[in-house]
Every structure is written in structure tokens, then in C-alpha cells.
Amino acid sequence: MPPNVSVKAAKKASNFKLPNVDKKKKSRRKESYAIITFKVLRQVHPDTGISSKAMSIMNSFVNDIFERIATEKLTISSREVQTAVRLLLPGELAKHAVSEGTKAVTKYSGSKFLEILPRPDLICTTS
């Protein structure tokens, strides 16, 4: 004979759920400059590798330089970045950084300029 169970107790029992043990906690994504650093390394020295410890040091270096440059203002021009890089980095490293930065800004500006120009195939000519 089944035990007498009140309606309230039956509802409580049906609402009770066992905790799901096999659910994994989502790990938060960590942003780093590892991929960019590795691409630059491949351009400069294609046959050279880098250890995870060295990559961690490079990531810390880039974060530190970024913070130092960005401490003054929220929005800075390319000229201000160039001046900050010259002040923060020593000698030859500053020259290379300024050169690469100028090249990147020129490439970016050129691509934006091309987006503004109308495409020749879309221009209507009326005769």
C-alpha cells in the first residue's frame, strides 16, 4: 500500500532537482598579444621559436607600454603615440617602432581612402 502523501509534499518533491555535477564552469577568456608577437617574430626571424615564459614577458611588456602611452588621455593622435614611443623606448628600438607604426597608419589611411572613393562599376553615366 502506497504511503499517504499530501498534495503539497508531492509538489515539493517534483520541484526538487539534483544539482548537476558534470556542468563545467565557463573559463573567462584571457586577452593577450601572443598571436601578434608570434607573427612579428616570424617576420623578423622565421626559424626562431619562443618559450611560454618569454611570451609571457613580452605580453607584460606590451601591456606596460600600452598603459604608459594611454595614461595621459583617453584619445590620442598618431603623432602623440609616436612622441610617447620615442620617449619610452631606447634608441634603435624606438626608431623601428616609429617606422613600423608610420607604415601601419599609412596602410590604414590608404584603405580608408579607398573605401570613400566610388567604385567605377557603380558609376552611372547618362548619355
N, C-alpha and C positions, 0 to 999 in steps of 0.2 A: 504494500500500500504506500503510495507516494506521500511524503510529508506535506502538511498544510502550510502553504506559503502565501503570505499576503501579496496583494497586487503591488503595493509599494516596494516590497522586498524584491519582487521579480523584476520591476523596472530598474532598480538599483543594480541588480546583478547583470541585466542586459547592457547597461551603460558602462559597466566596468570593463576597461580594456587593459590588457597586459602591456607593460612597456616594451617597445620594440628594441631589442638589444642589438640587432645587427645593423641598425642605421648608423652611418658614419657621419661624423661632424664635418661640414664643409670647411676645408682649409682656406684661409684668406690668401689671395694672390699677392705675392711679393714682387714689386716692380724693381727692376734693376737694369743696368746698362750693359749687361753681359753680352747680349747678342750684338749690339753696336760695337762694343770693344773688340769682340772676336772678328767682326767684319773688317775693322780698321787694321787689326793685326794681320789678317790675311792679305790686305792690300800692301802693307809695308813689308812683312816677312811671311811669304806663303808657306814656307816649310817649318815654321816655328809654332810650337804649341804653348799653352798657358795652363798653369795649375789652378785648381779651385781657390786656393789661398791667394794667389796672385790676382785672380779675377775679383775676389772679394775686396782686396786692397784697391784695385782700380775702380771698383764701384764706389767705394768710400771716397776716393779721390775726386771722382766726377761729382758726387753728391756735395762734397765740401766746396768745390769750386763753384758749383751752381748756387749754393746758399750764399757764398761770399759775393757773387755777382748780383744776386737778386735781393740783397738786404736793403739796398738804398730805396728802390722804387718798385712798385708793382708792375709798371710798364716801362720798358727801356728800349731805346732805339738801337739799331745795329752799331752805330758809331760809339754809343756808350758801352756796349758789350765789348767792342774792340779795345777801348781805352782800359776797361776793367781787366781784360785778359792781359794786356801789356803790363799792367801794374802787378798782377797776381803771379804770372808765370815768369820764370827766369829766362833771359837771353834767347837762345836758339829755339827753345820750346815755344816761346811767345810768338816768334816770327812765323813758325809753322802753323800755330793755332790761328793767327790772324789771316794767313794766306788761305787756309782751308775754309775758314769762316766766310771770308770775302767771296770765295769761289761758290760756296753753298748759297749765299744770299743772292749772288748774280744769277745762279741757276734757277732759284726760286722766283726771282723777279721776272726773269725771262719767260718762265712757264705761265705766270700770272698775266703777263703782257699778251701772250698768245691766246689766252682764254678770252681776252677782251676783244681781240680782232674778229671781225665776222668771217665765217668760213666762205670761201669762194663758191662752193657748190650751192650755198643757200641764198646767194645774192640774186635777186630777180632783176632782169634787165627788160625794160619795155621799149619796144620799137615803134 
